Amino acid sequence: MSSYAYRLMERHQQLDAELREAMAQRAVDPTRIVRLKKLKLLIKDRLSRLMHGAAHRV
């Protein structure tokens, strides 16, 4: 696994933790929730493309 993929996976996990924390708060900020979900999805898509491209090279 490349260091780039590893960093993406780490960031995805960080965003997941932030999202869980944000949703657990009493005063939920819907804008922050949407932003975190979009960032998390963006990283998931990048990882998917990265892994898909690596599978074709093997």
C-alpha positions as CSV (number, residue, x, y, z in Angstrom):
1,M,0.0,0.0,0.0
2,S,1.3,3.4,-0.9
3,S,1.9,6.1,1.7
4,Y,-0.7,8.2,-0.2
5,A,-3.4,5.5,0.3
6,Y,-2.4,5.1,3.9
7,R,-2.8,8.8,4.5
8,L,-6.2,8.8,2.8
9,M,-7.3,5.9,5.0
10,E,-6.1,7.7,8.1
11,R,-7.9,10.9,7.1
12,H,-11.1,8.9,6.4
13,Q,-10.9,7.4,9.9
14,Q,-10.4,10.9,11.4
15,L,-13.4,12.2,9.6
16,D,-15.4,9.3,10.7
17,A,-14.5,10.0,14.4
18,E,-15.2,13.8,13.9
19,L,-18.6,12.9,12.3
20,R,-19.6,10.6,15.2
21,E,-18.5,13.3,17.7
22,A,-20.4,16.0,15.9
23,M,-23.6,13.9,15.7
24,A,-23.4,13.0,19.4
25,Q,-23.4,16.7,20.5
26,R,-26.6,18.2,21.8
27,A,-26.5,21.2,19.4
28,V,-25.9,19.4,16.1
29,D,-24.5,21.7,13.4
30,P,-26.1,20.4,10.2
31,T,-23.7,22.3,8.0
32,R,-20.7,20.7,9.7
33,I,-22.3,17.3,9.4
34,V,-22.9,17.7,5.7
35,R,-19.3,19.0,5.2
36,L,-17.8,16.1,7.0
37,K,-19.9,13.6,5.1
38,K,-18.9,15.1,1.8
39,L,-15.2,15.0,2.7
40,K,-15.5,11.5,3.9
41,L,-17.2,10.4,0.6
42,L,-14.6,12.3,-1.4
43,I,-11.8,10.4,0.3
44,K,-13.6,7.1,-0.1
45,D,-14.0,7.8,-3.8
46,R,-10.2,8.6,-4.1
47,L,-9.3,5.4,-2.3
48,S,-11.6,3.4,-4.6
49,R,-10.1,4.9,-7.7
50,L,-6.6,4.3,-6.4
51,M,-7.3,0.7,-5.5
52,H,-9.2,0.1,-8.8
53,G,-6.2,1.5,-10.7
54,A,-3.8,-0.7,-8.8
55,A,-5.8,-3.8,-9.5
56,H,-5.5,-3.1,-13.3
57,R,-1.8,-2.7,-13.1
58,V,-1.2,-6.1,-11.5
